Each structure stands twice: as structure tokens, then as C-alpha cells.
Amino acid sequence: QVVFALNQTLLQQESLRAGSFQIPYTTEDLIKHYNCGDLSSIIFNHDTSQVPNFINATLPAHERITAQEIDSYFRQELIYKRNERMGRRVKNLLEEHPDKSFFFAFGAGHFMGNNTVIDVLRREGYEVEHTPAGQGI
């Protein structure tokens, strides 16, 4: 699986360099949707851009199964579990110090797709609101 993942990553990078593959969004798209609090809408129909997309229709059936297994593993281990840990840390700090104010800043990747840090906190009963760019806190 590791060799397969490395080969697929290298093939994607080579395709990017050759111009035969393009990322479906620009940095400007990311900024615009981040500022609007809407990262999932157009860009991330795949749960996140932080996980390489190894699954494609041109793969033979046995390699497609391997790609799906790797995709599932990355998603669970690198994204969902990470966001769960971060959400629990925020919750614990808020509960341990109820008389203090906190400001938490996360990278955009923690707000994309499913099972985000915000989802974790909402499941714990917290109300989380998006603050648009330029709006005072």
C-alpha cells in the first residue's frame, strides 16, 4: 500500500507539472470560501484536499480497491481522529477554566469536509458561529 500510495502521488505530481492535470480550485477560491465560512460547498465534495486522491476510474479493479483502502485509512487517521483530538482539547480547556476567555485559531483544513473541529464541538453541545472577515469579535 505504501508503494502504491507513493507511485500514485508521484504520478499526480508529474501530471501537474506536465499540465495534464489541474487542481480544481485556486488559492483565490480557497480565500473567498474561507472568508464566507463555506469551504465545503464547491471545493471539497471529497472530504478534504489534504488527503491525496488516489481513486480514479483508470485504475484496474484490484488497484482501485487498494486506493479506496488507503483513502479510508488517511481520512480516518489523518483527519477525523486529529479533529476529534483537537475538539476534545478545546472542550477540556473551556471546562477546566470556565471563568477565562479563549481565542482558538486553526488552519483552514480543520474546517473542511465532514467531522471538522466545529462538528466535534457542536456534538459536545457548544454553539459555534462563523465570524466573517472584517467583522469584529
Disulfide bonds with the S-S distance in Angstrom:
none
